[in-house]
Amino acid sequence: MSLIAWMAGLFYLPRLFVYHCQVDPASAESARFKVMERKLLRQIMTPAMLCTFLFGILLALTPGTVDWHAGWWYTKIAAVLGLAGFHGACAGWRRGFEQDRNTRSEKFYRAANEIPTVLMMVVVIMVIVRPF
C-alpha cells in the first residue's frame, strides 16, 4: 500500500507543477497549488516512501527471499534509488515554487513526469521477469 501511495504521489506532484507554471505567482491559485504540493509531499509521499523502504528492507532481510548473486536484484535497487532521487528532486522543485523562484517551464515538468514511469517499469520487469 505504501508503494502505491508513493508512486501515485510521484506521478501527481510533477503534474501539479505543470499546472502551477500556468498561473501568476502572486495569485490565489498559486497559493492553493503551494498548499496542495506541500501536503502531498510531506503528508503522503514522504511517509509512504519511508514505509516502502522499511518494508522493502524487511522483506530483503527475510532469509531465502533474495538471491544476492542475481543481477536483477541490483538493477531493481538502482531503479528504486532513482525513484528516491526523483522524490528529492521534486522536493527541491517544490521549494522553488514555494519561494516563487521556479525557473523551469511547463514543458520541463511534463518531461520529468515520465521519469517515475520508466523507473517503475524497470522495477516491475526486474521483479517479474528476472532477466539476469
C-alpha positions in Angstrom: 0.0 0.0 0.0 2.8 2.4 0.8 4.4 1.8 -2.6 1.1 2.6 -4.3 0.7 5.8 -2.4 4.3 6.8 -3.1 4.1 6.1 -6.8 0.7 8.0 -7.0 2.5 11.0 -5.5 5.5 10.7 -7.8 3.1 10.8 -10.8 0.9 13.6 -9.4 3.3 16.1 -8.0 5.0 16.9 -11.3 1.6 17.3 -12.9 0.7 19.8 -10.2 4.0 21.6 -11.2 2.8 21.7 -14.8 -0.4 23.5 -13.7 1.4 25.7 -11.2 3.6 27.0 -14.1 0.4 28.3 -15.8 -0.7 30.7 -13.0 0.6 34.0 -11.8 3.0 33.5 -8.8 1.1 36.2 -6.8 -2.4 34.7 -7.4 -4.7 32.8 -5.1 -4.3 29.8 -7.5 -0.6 29.8 -6.9 -1.2 29.8 -3.1 -3.6 26.9 -3.5 -1.0 24.9 -5.5 1.6 25.6 -2.9 -0.6 24.1 -0.2 -1.5 21.1 -2.3 2.1 20.4 -3.2 3.4 20.8 0.3 0.7 18.5 1.8 1.1 15.9 -0.9 4.9 15.8 -0.4 5.0 16.0 3.4 1.9 14.2 4.5 1.6 11.4 1.8 4.7 10.9 -0.3 7.5 11.1 2.2 5.8 8.9 4.8 4.9 6.4 2.0 8.5 6.4 0.7 9.9 5.7 4.2 7.4 2.9 4.8 8.2 1.5 1.3 11.9 1.4 2.2 11.2 -0.1 5.6 9.1 -2.9 4.3 11.4 -3.5 1.4 14.4 -3.8 3.7 12.5 -6.2 6.0 11.5 -8.3 3.0 15.0 -8.4 1.6 16.3 -9.5 5.0 13.9 -12.4 5.2 16.1 -15.5 4.6 15.6 -17.1 1.2 13.7 -14.2 -0.3 16.5 -12.8 -2.4 19.2 -14.5 -4.4 22.0 -12.0 -3.7 24.0 -13.3 -6.7 21.4 -12.4 -9.2 22.0 -9.2 -11.2 18.3 -8.3 -11.5 18.3 -7.5 -7.8 20.9 -4.8 -8.1 19.2 -3.3 -11.1 16.0 -3.1 -9.1 17.7 -1.4 -6.2 19.3 1.1 -8.6 15.8 1.9 -10.0 14.3 2.3 -6.5 17.1 4.6 -5.5 16.4 6.5 -8.7 12.8 6.9 -7.6 14.1 8.2 -4.2 16.3 10.7 -6.1 13.4 11.8 -8.2 11.4 12.3 -5.0 14.3 14.5 -3.7 14.3 16.5 -7.0 10.5 17.0 -6.6 11.1 18.3 -3.1 13.6 20.8 -4.4 11.3 21.9 -7.2 8.5 22.4 -4.7 10.7 24.7 -2.6 11.3 26.7 -5.7 7.6 27.2 -6.3 7.1 27.9 -2.5 9.6 30.8 -2.8 8.2 32.0 -6.1 11.6 31.2 -7.7 10.6 28.5 -10.2 12.7 28.9 -13.4 11.6 25.7 -15.2 9.0 25.5 -17.9 5.8 23.6 -18.0 7.4 21.5 -20.8 10.2 20.5 -18.4 7.8 19.2 -15.8 5.8 17.4 -18.5 9.0 15.6 -19.5 10.0 15.0 -15.8 6.6 13.4 -15.2 7.8 10.4 -17.4 10.8 9.6 -15.2 8.9 7.7 -12.5 7.0 5.7 -15.1 10.3 4.5 -16.7 11.8 3.6 -13.3 8.7 1.8 -12.2 8.8 -0.3 -15.4 12.4 -1.3 -14.7 11.5 -2.3 -11.2 8.5 -4.4 -12.3 10.4 -6.1 -15.1 13.3 -6.9 -12.8 11.0 -8.5 -10.2 8.7 -10.4 -12.6 11.0 -11.4 -15.5 14.3 -11.5 -13.6 16.2 -11.3 -16.9 19.7 -11.8 -15.4 
